[in-house]
Amino acid sequence: MSTSPRVPDHPRNTAFAADPETLAGHFGEAKGLLPLWVAEPYVELAPEVTAALISRAGSGWYGYEVRPPSVLQAFWDWMAARHSWDGTGLNTSVSPSVGTSVGVLIEQLTERGEGVILQPPVFTDFKALISSAGRTVVRNPLVLTEDGYRMDLEDLAAKAADPTNRMLILCNPHNPVGRVWTAAELTEVATICARHGVFVLADEIHGDLAIPPSKFTPFGSLGHSGVSWASTHGPIKTFGLAGVCDTLLVTDDKRIAELFQTRGSQLHLNRNNVFAVAAFEAAYRSGGAWLNNLLDLVATNLTLLEDQLPDDINLITPEGTYLAWLDFRKLNMDVPDLSKWLASSARLALSPGHWFGREGAGFARMTVAAPTKQIQEAIDGLANAIAERPE
Ligand SMILES: Cc1ncc(COP(=O)(O)O)c(C=O)c1O
């Protein structure tokens, strides 16, 4: 894998992560910040995918396009080979984004005012999708123990027992804390949700990013009976294709798939994007070696953080995702001060932890799918900022 950054250090391109206005809006300044705050790989993407896109662009034909069966087959071949998950008997629907799938299922499976359970600190969009649909965010916070983050299953059972709480959005692997939930943990969740008729929407968009020896268990692979579920997948996080907009929704329940597809037809959400079709198949057919290299790079960068982070900053070592969850609580800074200090003193744009829920206060998230020299630069920035802090 090339170690040249895809987003240059201080770029002036259209990457959201590096957009000066966005940076200034979030971090108070933009100039000279190292942007490691958005969850995407900041390295050269899989050459097979780039080649497929260039070839598609060169075809001169961009009209309406069918999605040949080989495209979804590529996904299921990949799932079988990498995650021992066989799609036989499952319903697979195409969706432009995870957010689209989550929004449509909230709308279709819950009523206004009903509760959707989240496990904060968790990916920011879920809360907005629930609230903007007039549903209630019900919090089942993760618990940080000496052995890392755990689910509070007792609290989950209590929340699930309330008949107005109809859905759980599970994040597996979990953004931002990096847990790859075990089969045993997922089975407990399934049992609780089955008992109380709570629908499980498992967002598994980071599923390919379990860091060996951790192994990703797709929620739908457990074969538990009685729980109603769907899961989101796709190449967008793994292969840096979020801007290409092509994901999948998988469920074993024909009724759920039909509800989703009907709403998708009403809104024309199921139209194929010619570039997405090309990139999707290329990623799943030929991106395996690139992904293995990416995971090696992530492991190397995590080791560097473990070894070299200043003493006052603690890495919550992730089992999956390319996101490092950094604990700054020893510095005793309040929420606005921490963000400001990271930008102004460490010259870093990181996602402040409170974006993911109040449990994230005092933490920040750093993308580590980046050239090792950038992670070293980030560590040096943090070390300098700590050294310059007044006693
Ligand atoms: C857990 C998780 N789900 C969903 C998304 C976003 O997916 P989309 O852009 O397809 O809505 C992200 C992006 O970082 C994410 O981390």
The ligand as a MOL file (V3000), in Angstrom:
LIG
                    3D

  0  0  0     0  0            999 V3000
M  V30 BEGIN CTAB
M  V30 COUNTS 16 16 0 0 0
M  V30 BEGIN ATOM
M  V30 1 C -21.3910 3.2770 12.0050 0
M  V30 2 C -21.6410 4.1310 10.8140 0
M  V30 3 N -22.7930 4.0120 10.1580 0
M  V30 4 C -23.0650 4.7610 9.0680 0
M  V30 5 C -22.1540 5.6710 8.5970 0
M  V30 6 C -22.4900 6.5370 7.4350 0
M  V30 7 O -23.0120 5.8120 6.3880 0
M  V30 8 P -23.7380 6.5940 5.2080 0
M  V30 9 O -22.8370 7.7030 4.7920 0
M  V30 10 O -23.9000 5.5470 4.1650 0
M  V30 11 O -25.0390 7.0740 5.7520 0
M  V30 12 C -20.9360 5.8370 9.2510 0
M  V30 13 C -19.9750 6.8490 8.7900 0
M  V30 14 O -18.9800 7.1130 9.3910 0
M  V30 15 C -20.6870 5.0450 10.3850 0
M  V30 16 O -19.5280 5.1420 11.0360 0
M  V30 END ATOM
M  V30 BEGIN BOND
M  V30 1 1 1 2
M  V30 2 1 2 3
M  V30 3 2 2 15
M  V30 4 2 3 4
M  V30 5 1 4 5
M  V30 6 1 5 6
M  V30 7 2 5 12
M  V30 8 1 6 7
M  V30 9 1 7 8
M  V30 10 2 8 9
M  V30 11 1 8 10
M  V30 12 1 8 11
M  V30 13 1 12 13
M  V30 14 1 12 15
M  V30 15 2 13 14
M  V30 16 1 15 16
M  V30 END BOND
M  V30 END CTAB
M  END
